[in-house]
Structure formats: C-alpha cells, structure tokens
Amino acid sequence: MVYIVQEPVKRDPVSGDNVSMFDFRKVLDYGDPVVCLPTGRVSLSPAPTVATLRDKLRNFCDDDYLVPTGDPSAIAIACAIACDNNLGKMKMLKWDKESRRYIMLQIDIYPERRKK
C-alpha cells in the first residue's frame, strides 16, 4: 500500500471546486494509494490525529510506502507511527521535481540494532 498522509487541495479558479494540488497517479507504480487524513486543517489537539493515523497505518509493513504530504505535524505523527509499527523501518516516496518521479527512501531509525 501507498499511504498518502493528507491530500493537499487548492481552489480551482474557474470552477471554484477544491482540487488536488498534486497528481498522485505515479504512486500507482508502488501500490494502491490510501489517503490517511481528510483534507483540511489538522486539529490542534493531536489525539484525534494520532488515533486516525494509528488506525490507518495499523498494518504498515516492509511492503508499504508513506507519501509525506499535507500538514507537517500530521507527517511527523505518521512517520512515527509507521516506524513504530514496523520495528523502526519505513519506506518513503519523495517527489523529485527534476526527474518528475518519486524516489524511494528507506529509513531505519535503529540501524545499530540490526548490525548485531
């Protein structure tokens, strides 16, 4: 799965509708996308955000990816939960403007534990 933390939107000047700021079609190369949080402001009380992200990321594993978009506090919480659910490891898809593609980053917050 590809977990998109939050889908940022902007108002279309012609229609007035909210439309995605990013084209997420290229994440399909990595798996099925799941948007974790609804569009809009993240609550200043982190408890509801933590609860929602814990639920959405409950099965996060080595086969999954996180796309860090949306509110920075939500991204930080999602990264912490993804690593917590997967023994300190996660894969992130970072958009590269120059190559116009996602680059996969592997993150391991406990590499010294794995060397033993």
N, C-alpha and C positions, 0 to 999 in steps of 0.2 A: 504494500500500500504506500501511497504518497500522501503524507499528511500536510496539508496546507494550513498553517496556523490560523490565519484570518485572511479573507479575500478583501483587499482594499478596493473601494469603489470611488468613482467620481461622477459628477452630474454631467450628463450629455447636454451640450449647449443647444442642440437642435430639439431633441425630444423632451428634455427635462428629466429623463429617467436616470436612475443610478445604473452605471455600467462598470464592469471590472476595469481596474487600472492596468491589469496585466493579462496577457494571453497565456493561459496555463496549458495550452494544447501539447507543448513539448514535454510536460511531465508524464504524459502517457507513455513515453519511451521507458519509463521506470516503473510504472504500475498504475493501478486505479487510484484517482485522486479522491481524498476525503477532506472537506473543509471542516476544521475543528471548531471554530468560533463564528458566531454570526457577525455580519457587517455592523459597524458602528463602534461606539466608544466602549472600551473595556471598563468595567466597574472599578471605582477607586478602592472598593473593598475587594481584596484578592480572593477571598474564599469562594465565591461563585465561579470565578475563572479557573481556579485550581480544581474545583470539583468537576467542571465540564471537561477540562483537559485531561484529568485523570481518567474519566470515563472514555473519552475518545481515543486516548493513547494506551489503554489498558493492555492491548495485545502487541504493543510496539516491540519489534524484534530485529535481528540482523538483516532480514529481508526488506525492511521498511526504510523510508526516507522522510525527512522533515524539510519543508519549504518555509524558510523564515520570513514570512510576510505579515504585515499588519502592525498592531500595537507592540512597541518594543518590550513592554512588561509582559505581554502575552507570549512573545517569542522566548523570553528568558524562562518563563514558567514551563513552556512546552519543552524546551531543551532539557531542563532539569528533570522533568517527568520522564521524557524519552530515555535519558541516560539511566535514571533510577530503575526503570522497567527492564533495561537491557544490560545490566551489570556494568554500567559506566560507559557503554559504547552507543554510538548512533552514527547514521549517515545523513548528511545534509546536502540538499541541492541548492547550489549558489548560482544565480544568474550572472552570466558573463556578457556584458554589453558588446564587447568587441567581436566575439565569435558568435553571438546571438544564440547561445545554447546554455543548458545547465551543466555545471561542473560539480561532480560529486566529491564531497569532502568526508573523510572518515575521521571521526572524533573518538578518542579513547581517553577518558579523564583519569584512568588508573593504569597507565602502561607499565609502570614499575611492578605492579602486582602480577602481571602476566609473564614477566621475564623469569620468574622463579620456577 
